[in-house]
């Protein structure tokens, strides 16, 4: 269960709709971006090469 205040949830719902994502998909995308930005998750390789 995710606990989030109603104002943030409303903003998240709008953002997800603007990008044609589900709320779950949007949350996963936000988390993925934050982890990558902070060096907590390795970049995905595309066809064996780094996406530099």
C-alpha positions in Angstrom: 0.0 0.0 0.0 1.2 3.5 -0.9 0.4 6.3 1.5 0.5 9.6 -0.3 -1.4 12.8 0.5 -4.3 13.7 -1.8 -2.7 16.7 -3.4 0.4 14.8 -4.4 -1.8 11.9 -5.7 -3.8 14.3 -7.8 -0.7 15.8 -9.3 0.7 12.3 -10.0 -2.5 11.2 -11.7 -2.4 14.2 -14.0 1.2 13.7 -14.8 0.6 10.0 -15.6 -2.3 10.9 -17.8 -0.3 13.6 -19.6 2.4 11.0 -20.4 -0.1 8.2 -21.3 1.0 6.0 -18.4 -0.8 4.3 -15.6 -0.2 5.7 -12.1 1.8 2.6 -11.3 3.8 3.0 -14.5 4.5 6.6 -13.6 5.6 5.8 -10.1 8.0 3.1 -11.5 9.4 5.6 -14.0 10.0 8.2 -11.3 11.7 5.7 -9.1 13.8 4.4 -12.0 14.9 7.9 -12.9 15.8 8.8 -9.3 17.8 5.6 -8.8 19.7 6.1 -12.1 20.4 9.8 -11.4 21.8 9.0 -8.0 23.9 6.1 -9.2 21.9 3.5 -7.4 20.9 1.5 -10.5 23.1 0.6 -13.4 22.2 1.8 -16.9 20.6 -0.8 -19.1 22.7 -2.1 -22.0 21.2 -2.1 -25.4 22.3 -5.0 -27.6 25.4 -5.4 -25.5 26.5 -1.8 -25.6 26.2 1.0 -23.1 23.6 3.7 -24.2 26.1 6.6 -23.9 
